[in-house]
Amino acid sequence: MVRLGIVGIGNMGSAHAGWMPQIKNVELRAICDIDESKMDRYPDVPHYKDSAVMIRSGQIDAVLVATPHYGHTTIGIDALQNGLHLLVEKPVSVHKADCQRLIQAYDQAGKGRVFGAMFNQRTDPHYQAIRRVVQSGELGEIQRTNWIITDWFRTETYYSSGGWRATWAGEGGGVLLNQCPHNLDLFQWICGMPSRVRAFCGFGKYHNIEVEDEVTAFLEYPNGATGVFVTTTGEAPGTNRLEIVGDRGKIVYENGQVVFTRTESSVTEVKNTSQESFATVPTWRCEIPVNGYGGQHQAILQNFIDAIESGKPLLAPAVEGINSVELANAMILSSLIGETVDLPLDAAAYEAKLKSLIANSTHAKQTVTVESVDMGASFGR
Ligand SMILES: NC(=O)c1ccc[n+]([C@@H]2O[C@H](COP(=O)([O-])OP(=O)(O)OC[C@H]3O[C@@H](n4cnc5c(N)ncnc54)[C@H](O)[C@@H]3O)[C@@H](O)[C@H]2O)c1
């Protein structure tokens, strides 16, 4: 039986707490929030106001961190350094240098520790099916990727709902750091990492915020393939359309359906060998049957517990979370400097840029909760 503690009992932390009865081999033994009123709903579980005290209580084996973003790094490092298993909400950290610090703490903690990330969309069978088609080689070498993920509509009320939201100091970014970690993680999980990024962000384009709420990014992959990633929280109804083109056809996910339009032969071969000027490449339309959207958060929770209990492989190892953070950072940086950014990203340079954004911010909110607790440790390490 794994004894779990949750840090951050807000929207997501309380949802995780509510799912506990459905998760096998886990017992919720502690909860922690700097706002004690958030814990009133759980009179039977010991309360902690300070995560450091909970982590050292001897009452828990594992921690789930569901605080605002900067706390993922600082509280996560504290948990790992004190021998606990760690499940961290997305994004794994705000910026690449913090991810590296967190991963270093995991490496030093020893391989007996389990370090997972709440990338619940990895449990969605649609994305799993697309990944299988790409990874099996059935799609052929990737030529072009395109993800329009604009169904993340959010209101001004949403952005006002927490002092930490939508500021550089509190959240560390906008749509790329809050909504899109899922998509950026899936994008790299399915297609791999690009080697160059040029992006155009709208900062506070649709909302009274300082961070990005619209992004159009152009990606270049190591094999010469190109990609486009488009997102926003400012339009409705929005679109979720993922299209990946390879040498053996194209796979499209939209409206809950995955369609693989498969070519009879290699497109490159037809291009190079056909005697016709206007040849077509015959195709089959294959609808990939998929039911439901997977176990989502509960499945990731169970997988984390199973990894601790019986060594089951993690579906979403947190060390892989650095990739989505790096993509988000690169898109923001590219837009700010007006240039293409090469990957791997210079982590220190991005951290310095973020620091200057925080220093020059005119959007500081009165109720920012993480600054004194997290920012010093996060940037000072
Ligand atoms: N996986 C998902 O589908 C999903 C969905 C929503 C949010 N999230 C993530 O969950 C995290 C929390 O988001 P939320 O919407 O629940 O935010 P929230 O503001 O509702 O909750 C955050 C809670 O953390 C508490 N807190 C802040 N600093 C703390 C500290 N140092 N120690 C203890 N508690 C602290 C706050 O008092 C608050 O109760 C974010 O990382 C967010 O990106 C994930």
The ligand as a Gaussian input file, in Angstrom:
#p B3LYP/6-31G(d) Opt

LIG

0 1
 N       -3.508000      17.474000     -15.842000
 C       -4.530000      18.283000     -16.026000
 O       -5.458000      17.962000     -16.752000
 C       -4.566000      19.605000     -15.311000
 C       -5.730000      20.396000     -15.343000
 C       -5.727000      21.600000     -14.625000
 C       -4.583000      22.026000     -13.950000
 N       -3.471000      21.239000     -13.993000
 C       -2.233000      21.657000     -13.308000
 O       -2.434000      21.509000     -11.907000
 C       -1.691000      22.512000     -11.215000
 C       -2.633000      23.288000     -10.311000
 O       -3.617000      23.920000     -11.096000
 P       -5.027000      24.277000     -10.463000
 O       -5.909000      24.657000     -11.590000
 O       -5.484000      23.203000      -9.539000
 O       -4.642000      25.582000      -9.624000
 P       -5.373000      26.169000      -8.333000
 O       -4.949000      27.576000      -8.219000
 O       -6.825000      25.840000      -8.370000
 O       -4.736000      25.311000      -7.139000
 C       -3.409000      25.457000      -6.701000
 C       -3.407000      25.227000      -5.190000
 O       -2.052000      25.176000      -4.747000
 C       -1.974000      25.878000      -3.514000
 N       -0.590000      26.281000      -3.298000
 C        0.107000      27.281000      -3.903000
 N        1.387000      27.283000      -3.502000
 C        1.514000      26.268000      -2.609000
 C        2.588000      25.765000      -1.854000
 N        3.804000      26.306000      -1.933000
 N        2.350000      24.711000      -1.017000
 C        1.114000      24.164000      -0.931000
 N        0.046000      24.587000      -1.649000
 C        0.249000      25.629000      -2.481000
 C       -2.950000      27.036000      -3.662000
 O       -3.352000      27.570000      -2.413000
 C       -4.096000      26.349000      -4.402000
 O       -5.049000      25.788000      -3.522000
 C       -1.034000      23.353000     -12.307000
 O        0.253000      22.847000     -12.531000
 C       -1.892000      23.119000     -13.519000
 O       -1.189000      23.312000     -14.725000
 C       -3.450000      20.052000     -14.635000

